[in-house]
Amino acid sequence: MFLTEYEPPERRRAFASGGVELRLTEAAVMLAFALHLLEQTEGTGTVYIHPDGEHAKIFDISAFLLNLGFERVEALGTTAYGGRYVREDANIIVRPASGLGDVVGVVAGRRVVAECKGGVINSNHAGQKSRLRKGLSELVGQLMLLPLDGSRQVAVLPFTDEVLRIANRLMPRCAAAGLEIALVSAEGRVDFVRSAEDLRAAAPVTAIA
């Protein structure tokens, strides 16, 4: 549901399991995190996602939400996918816009702002691995530019062993700056990377050490 298959160029085919690249697109990562935030509010909250046109070209946002039982009850903007999607008491507002955070919601009375990146999850090709590493660094930099307004600020990427390795190295400094890192599995599960200090101090949570 979350994965998109790509036929890689010949030079990359041998590096991908089965010869096909599996990608969690940026839109899929955004949707996975939006659904995670709704789970934290027991399905009664409102979450905003702010994709651009390129995201929607490679991942059908509207079809994905409709397949999950959401209904598009209101159109927003001029795109075929922008709008308010409702499932019982849960709302996902898809608003094509920039500069607002890729995913924005409220959990336990606190605003959450996430910046997201996608990538190939089943390739050992150096270039694909490098893109994920650079993506994490870019997201951390983007979040560092946001004002300290009390919001939770989260960098969200696909889970791979390589991303986890880099995230674990970055996490102590990110935690000191008030930033979080979350990784999305191929099935859309969201796990937060925690620093050793966080894990010792916190109650049991879904986390990657």
SERO-4910 file (N, C-alpha, C, O; in steps of 0.05 Angstrom, whole numbers):
BEGIN
 pado doro    nc1    nc2    nc3   cac1   cac2   cac3    cc1    cc2    cc3    oc1    oc2    oc3
  Met    A     16    -24      0      0      0      0     17     25      0     11     44    -14
  Phe    A     38     25     16     55     49     18     78     49     -3     88     70    -10
  Leu    A     85     26    -13    109     23    -30    102     28    -59     80     21    -68
  Thr    A    120     39    -74    119     42   -103    142     28   -115    165     32   -107
  Glu    A    137     11   -135    158     -4   -149    169     12   -172    154     25   -187
  Tyr    A    195     11   -176    208     24   -198    227      5   -212    240    -11   -199
  Glu    A    227      6   -238    247     -9   -254    272      8   -255    272     28   -269
  Pro    A    293     -1   -242    317     17   -241    333     15   -266    330     -3   -282
  Pro    A    350     35   -271    369     33   -293    386      8   -291    390     -2   -269
  Glu    A    397     -1   -313    413    -26   -313    436    -25   -292    441    -45   -279
  Arg    A    448     -2   -290    471      0   -271    463     -3   -242    481     -8   -225
  Arg    A    437      0   -236    429     -2   -208    414    -28   -202    408    -35   -179
  Arg    A    407    -43   -223    389    -66   -220    400    -87   -202    386    -99   -185
  Ala    A    426    -93   -204    438   -114   -188    439   -107   -159    443   -125   -142
  Phe    A    436    -81   -152    438    -73   -124    411    -75   -109    410    -73    -85
  Ala    A    390    -78   -124    363    -79   -112    353   -107   -110    357   -123   -128
  Ser    A    342   -114    -87    331   -141    -83    310   -147   -104    291   -132   -107
  Gly    A    314   -169   -118    296   -177   -139    298   -161   -164    282   -164   -183
  Gly    A    317   -143   -166    321   -126   -189    301   -104   -193    301    -90   -213
  Val    A    284    -99   -172    264    -78   -173    268    -61   -148    270    -71   -126
  Glu    A    269    -34   -152    271    -16   -130    244    -11   -117    224     -6   -131
  Leu    A    243    -13    -91    220     -7    -75    224     20    -61    243     23    -46
  Arg    A    205     38    -66    209     65    -56    185     73    -39    162     69    -46
  Leu    A    192     84    -15    172     99      0    174    128     -9    193    142     -2
  Thr    A    156    136    -26    157    163    -36    152    183    -14    143    176      8
  Glu    A    159    208    -19    155    229      1    126    231      9    120    235     33
  Ala    A    108    229    -10     79    230     -4     71    207     14     55    210     32
  Ala    A     82    183      9     75    159     25     85    163     54     71    156     73
  Val    A    109    174     57    120    179     83    103    200     98     97    197    122
  Met    A     94    221     84     77    241     96     50    228    105     41    234    128
  Leu    A     38    212     89     13    199     96     16    180    119     -1    179    137
  Ala    A     38    165    120     43    146    142     45    162    168     34    153    189
  Phe    A     59    184    168     62    200    192     36    213    200     29    215    224
  Ala    A     20    222    180     -6    234    186    -24    213    200    -38    220    219
  Leu    A    -24    189    190    -40    168    202    -30    161    230    -46    155    248
  His    A     -4    162    234      7    157    261     -3    179    280    -10    172    303
  Leu    A     -3    204    272    -13    225    290    -42    220    296    -51    225    319
  Leu    A    -58    212    277    -86    206    282    -89    183    302   -107    184    319
  Glu    A    -72    163    301    -73    141    320    -68    152    348    -80    142    367
  Gln    A    -51    172    351    -45    183    378    -68    198    389    -70    202    414
  Thr    A    -87    206    372   -111    220    382   -135    202    381   -158    211    383
  Glu    A   -130    176    379   -151    155    378   -171    161    355   -195    156    358
  Gly    A   -160    171    333   -177    174    309   -196    197    310   -216    197    295
  Thr    A   -192    217    328   -211    238    330   -199    266    324   -212    286    328
  Gly    A   -175    266    314   -161    292    309   -163    301    281   -176    289    264
  Thr    A   -148    323    276   -145    334    249   -116    338    243   -101    349    259
  Val    A   -107    327    220    -79    329    212    -78    342    185    -95    336    167
  Tyr    A    -59    359    181    -55    373    156    -30    362    142     -9    358    155
  Ile    A    -32    356    116     -8    350    100     -7    370     77    -27    378     66
  His    A     18    377     70     22    398     51     41    388     28     64    395     28
  Pro    A     30    372     10     46    361    -12     48    382    -34     34    402    -35
  Asp    A     67    377    -52     68    393    -76     60    376   -100     55    352    -98
  Gly    A     60    388   -124     51    374   -147     68    350   -155     57    330   -165
  Glu    A     94    352   -149    112    330   -156    105    305   -139    106    283   -148
  His    A     99    310   -113     91    288    -95     67    272   -107     67    248   -107
  Ala    A     47    288   -116     22    276   -125     26    262   -152     10    244   -159
  Lys    A     46    269   -168     50    256   -194     58    227   -191     52    211   -208
  Ile    A     73    221   -170     84    194   -167     70    177   -145     77    154   -142
  Phe    A     51    189   -131     36    174   -111      8    186   -110      5    210   -105
  Asp    A    -12    169   -114    -40    178   -115    -51    182    -87    -61    163    -75
  Ile    A    -48    206    -77    -56    212    -50    -86    208    -45    -94    195    -25
  Ser    A   -102    217    -64   -131    215    -60   -140    186    -60   -156    177    -43
  Ala    A   -130    170    -79   -137    142    -81   -129    127    -56   -143    109    -46
  Phe    A   -105    134    -45    -95    121    -21   -115    126      2   -122    107     16
  Leu    A   -123    151      6   -141    157     28   -169    145     24   -181    135     43
  Leu    A   -178    146      0   -205    133     -5   -204    103      0   -223     92     10
  Asn    A   -181     91     -6   -178     62     -2   -179     55     28   -185     33     36
  Leu    A   -171     75     45   -171     71     74   -198     78     86   -200     77    111
  Gly    A   -217     85     70   -243     90     81   -249    120     86   -270    126     97
  Phe    A   -231    137     78   -236    166     80   -254    175     57   -254    163     36
  Glu    A   -269    196     62   -286    208     41   -277    237     37   -274    252     57
  Arg    A   -273    244     12   -266    272      6   -292    289      6   -308    288    -13
  Val    A   -295    304     28   -320    319     31   -318    348     23   -338    362     21
  Glu    A   -294    357     17   -290    385     10   -265    387     -7   -244    375      0
  Ala    A   -266    403    -28   -243    407    -45   -228    432    -35   -240    451    -26
  Leu    A   -201    431    -37   -185    455    -30   -166    460    -53   -151    442    -61
  Gly    A   -166    484    -63   -148    490    -86   -159    479   -112   -182    472   -114
  Thr    A   -141    478   -131   -149    470   -158   -140    442   -166   -146    432   -188
  Thr    A   -126    428   -148   -116    401   -154   -138    380   -151   -159    385   -138
  Ala    A   -133    357   -162   -153    335   -160   -151    321   -133   -168    305   -126
  Tyr    A   -130    327   -117   -126    313    -92   -129    330    -67   -133    320    -45
  Gly    A   -127    357    -70   -129    375    -47   -157    374    -36   -177    373    -51
  Gly    A   -159    374     -9   -186    374      3   -186    363     31   -165    357     43
  Arg    A   -210    362     42   -214    351     69   -225    323     67   -245    318     54
  Tyr    A   -210    304     79   -218    276     78   -226    268    106   -212    273    126
  Val    A   -249    255    108   -261    248    134   -267    219    136   -277    206    117
  Arg    A   -260    207    159   -268    180    166   -277    180    194   -261    182    213
  Glu    A   -303    178    198   -315    181    225   -306    207    237   -313    228    225
  Asp    A   -291    208    259   -283    233    271   -255    242    264   -245    262    274
  Ala    A   -242    227    245   -215    234    237   -216    251    212   -231    246    193
  Asn    A   -199    272    212   -197    290    189   -169    292    179   -150    296    195
  Ile    A   -165    289    153   -139    295    141   -144    317    121   -159    313    101
  Ile    A   -130    340    125   -133    362    106   -108    362     88    -86    365     97
  Val    A   -113    357     62    -91    357     43    -92    384     29   -110    391     13
  Arg    A    -72    400     35    -70    427     24    -44    431     10    -23    434     23
  Pro    A    -44    432    -16    -19    437    -31     -7    465    -24    -19    485    -31
  Ala    A     15    465    -10     27    490     -1     56    485      7     63    462     13
  Ser    A     72    505      9     99    503     17    104    521     42     89    540     46
  Gly    A    125    514     57    132    530     80    115    527    104    118    542    124
  Leu    A     97    507    105     80    503    128     86    478    144     73    472    163
  Gly    A    107    463    135    112    437    147     98    416    131     75    419    123
  Asp    A    111    393    125     99    372    109     75    360    122     55    355    109
  Val    A     76    356    149     54    345    164     52    361    190     71    365    203
  Val    A     27    369    196     23    385    220     -2    375    234    -23    370    222
  Gly    A      1    371    260    -22    362    276    -19    369    305      1    383    312
  Val    A    -37    361    322    -36    366    351    -40    340    365    -59    326    360
  Val    A    -21    334    383    -23    310    400    -20    318    429      0    331    436
  Ala    A    -38    310    445    -37    316    474    -34    346    479    -19    354    497
  Gly    A    -48    362    463    -47    391    466    -22    404    456    -19    429    460
  Arg    A     -4    389    443     21    401    433     22    398    403     18    377    392
  Arg    A     29    420    389     32    420    360     56    403    352     77    404    364
  Val    A     52    388    330     73    371    319     77    380    290     58    382    274
  Val    A    102    386    283    110    394    256    130    375    245    151    371    258
  Ala    A    125    362    223    143    342    212    152    350    183    136    360    168
  Glu    A    177    346    178    188    349    151    196    321    142    207    305    157
  Cys    A    189    314    117    191    286    108    208    284     82    210    303     66
  Lys    A    220    261     79    235    253     55    228    224     48    223    208     66
  Gly    A    228    218     23    225    190     14    251    179      5    272    192      5
  Gly    A    250    154     -5    274    141    -15    270    111    -20    250     99    -13
  Val    A    290    100    -34    290     71    -40    299     56    -15    319     63     -3
  Ile    A    285     35     -8    290     21     17    304     -7     13    311    -19     33
  Asn    A    306    -16    -12    317    -43    -15    341    -44    -34    346    -64    -46
  Ser    A    356    -22    -35    379    -21    -52    405    -16    -37    406      0    -18
  Asn    A    426    -30    -45    453    -25    -34    469     -7    -52    494     -4    -48
  His    A    457      5    -72    471     23    -90    481     47    -75    465     59    -60
  Ala    A    506     54    -78    517     76    -63    502    102    -66    498    117    -47
  Gly    A    493    108    -91    479    132    -96    452    134    -81    445    154    -71
  Gln    A    437    111    -81    412    111    -67    415    113    -37    399    127    -24
  Lys    A    435    100    -26    441    102      3    449    131     10    442    141     31
  Ser    A    465    143     -8    474    170     -3    451    190     -3    450    209     13
  Arg    A    431    185    -20    408    203    -21    393    203      6    383    224     15
  Leu    A    391    179     18    377    178     44    393    191     65    382    206     82
  Arg    A    420    187     65    437    201     85    434    231     82    431    245    102
  Lys    A    436    241     58    434    270     53    407    280     60    403    302     70
  Gly    A    386    263     55    359    271     61    355    276     91    342    295     99
  Leu    A    367    258    108    365    262    136    379    287    145    368    303    161
  Ser    A    403    292    135    417    317    142    401    341    133    401    361    148
  Glu    A    389    340    110    373    363    100    349    368    118    343    391    124
  Leu    A    336    347    126    312    351    143    320    363    170    306    381    180
  Val    A    342    353    181    351    364    207    357    394    203    350    411    221
  Gly    A    370    401    181    376    429    176    351    446    173    349    468    183
  Gln    A    331    435    159    305    450    156    292    455    183    282    477    188
  Leu    A    292    434    200    280    437    226    295    457    243    283    471    259
  Met    A    321    458    241    337    476    257    330    506    250    335    523    266
  Leu    A    320    510    226    312    537    218    285    546    229    279    570    228
  Leu    A    269    527    239    243    534    250    246    548    277    265    542    292
  Pro    A    228    566    284    229    579    310    223    559    332    208    540    329
  Leu    A    234    564    355    229    548    379    203    559    392    203    577    408
  Asp    A    180    547    383    154    557    392    140    537    410    116    540    415
  Gly    A    154    517    419    141    496    436    131    472    421    122    453    433
  Ser    A    132    473    394    123    451    378    143    427    379    167    432    382
  Arg    A    132    404    376    150    381    371    158    382    341    141    386    324
  Gln    A    184    380    336    194    382    309    207    355    301    226    346    315
  Val    A    197    343    280    205    315    274    214    312    245    201    322    226
  Ala    A    237    299    241    247    291    215    238    263    210    242    245    226
  Val    A    225    258    187    213    232    181    223    221    155    222    234    134
  Leu    A    234    197    156    246    184    132    239    155    132    229    144    151
  Pro    A    243    141    109    240    112    107    260     98    125    283    108    129
  Phe    A    252     76    136    270     60    152    288     43    134    278     28    117
  Thr    A    314     45    137    334     26    127    355     24    148    357     41    166
  Asp    A    371      3    147    393      0    167    412     24    165    422     33    186
  Glu    A    417     34    141    435     57    137    424     82    150    438     97    164
  Val    A    398     87    146    386    111    158    386    109    188    392    128    202
  Leu    A    380     85    199    380     81    228    408     86    239    411     98    260
  Arg    A    429     77    225    456     81    234    463    111    237    473    119    257
  Ile    A    456    126    216    461    154    217    444    168    237    453    187    251
  Ala    A    418    160    239    400    172    258    410    169    287    408    187    303
  Asn    A    420    145    293    431    140    320    455    158    326    458    166    349
  Arg    A    471    164    306    494    182    310    485    211    314    496    225    330
  Leu    A    464    219    299    454    246    301    437    251    326    435    274    335
  Met    A    424    230    336    403    234    356    411    249    381    396    266    390
  Pro    A    435    244    393    441    260    417    441    290    412    431    305    428
  Arg    A    453    298    389    453    327    383    425    337    376    418    359    383
  Cys    A    410    321    362    383    328    355    366    332    380    351    351    383
  Ala    A    369    313    399    354    314    423    361    340    439    343    352    451
  Ala    A    386    347    439    394    371    453    382    396    440    378    416    454
  Ala    A    377    395    414    365    417    400    334    415    399    321    433    387
  Gly    A    323    395    412    294    392    413    282    380    388    258    383    383
  Leu    A    298    365    373    288    353    348    285    323    352    299    311    368
  Glu    A    266    311    338    261    283    339    265    271    311    263    285    291
  Ile    A    271    245    310    273    231    284    255    207    285    255    191    304
  Ala    A    238    204    264    220    181    262    225    167    236    230    180    215
  Leu    A    223    141    236    228    124    213    203    108    206    190     98    223
  Val    A    197    107    180    173     94    170    181     67    157    198     67    139
  Ser    A    168     46    165    173     19    154    159     16    127    142     33    120
  Ala    A    165     -5    113    151    -11     88    121    -14     91    106     -9     72
  Glu    A    113    -22    115     84    -26    120     71      0    130     47      0    135
  Gly    A     86     21    133     75     46    143     76     50    173     65     70    183
  Arg    A     89     32    187     92     36    216    113     58    222    133     59    208
  Val    A    107     74    242    125     96    249    138     90    276    124     84    296
  Asp    A    164     90    277    179     87    301    198    111    305    210    120    286
  Phe    A    200    120    330    218    142    336    245    132    345    247    113    360
  Val    A    265    145    336    293    140    345    297    155    370    291    179    372
  Arg    A    307    142    391    312    155    416    341    155    423    356    137    417
  Ser    A    350    176    437    377    177    447    378    158    472    357    152    483
  Ala    A    402    150    479    404    133    503    393    146    528    381    133    544
  Glu    A    396    173    530    386    188    553    356    187    554    344    183    575
  Asp    A    343    190    530    314    189    528    304    162    537    284    160    552
  Leu    A    317    141    528    307    114    534    309    108    563    292     94    574
  Arg    A    330    118    576    333    113    605    312    129    621    303    120    642
  Ala    A    305    152    611    287    170    627    258    164    621    241    169    638
  Ala    A    252    154    598    223    152    590    211    126    598    224    106    603
  Ala    A    184    126    600    169    101    603    171     86    577    179     98    556
  Pro    A    164     60    577    166     45    552    150     58    529    126     65    532
  Val    A    162     62    506    150     73    483    159     58    459    178     42    460
  Thr    A    145     62    436    153     50    411    178     66    402    175     89    395
  Ala    A    201     53    402    225     68    396    246     49    384    245     25    388
  Ile    A    265     61    371    288     46    360    313     55    374    320     79    373
  Ala    A    327     37    388    351     45    402    375     40    385    398     45    394
***
